[in-house]
């Protein structure tokens, strides 16, 4: 995801300064959204909310690849993200461990 957001930023900026700013700033914004929400107090909604959050961020990363003219990486990233989340739940796993999701 860092690479997707950074690559998008570097290839979107019009000049050197904006390319550097977007190349460094976009990953910070992406991961800022990732870490800004505390799910521990969401109780039973913690796991579904975390899933939605992860799918939104990984979808944005796939879109970033696509917009930056790398559709093959966009498709690969999207497929890997979906496959990962399907496998997590198919094997009985959770995105949050039980100590993170408190009722």
Buried (B, 14 or more C-beta within 10 A) or exposed (E): BEEBBBBBBBBBBEEEEBBEEBBEBBBEEBBEEBEEEEBEEBEEEBBEBBBEBBBEBBBBBBBBBBBBEBEEBBEEBBEEBBEEBEEBEEEEEBBBEEEBBEE
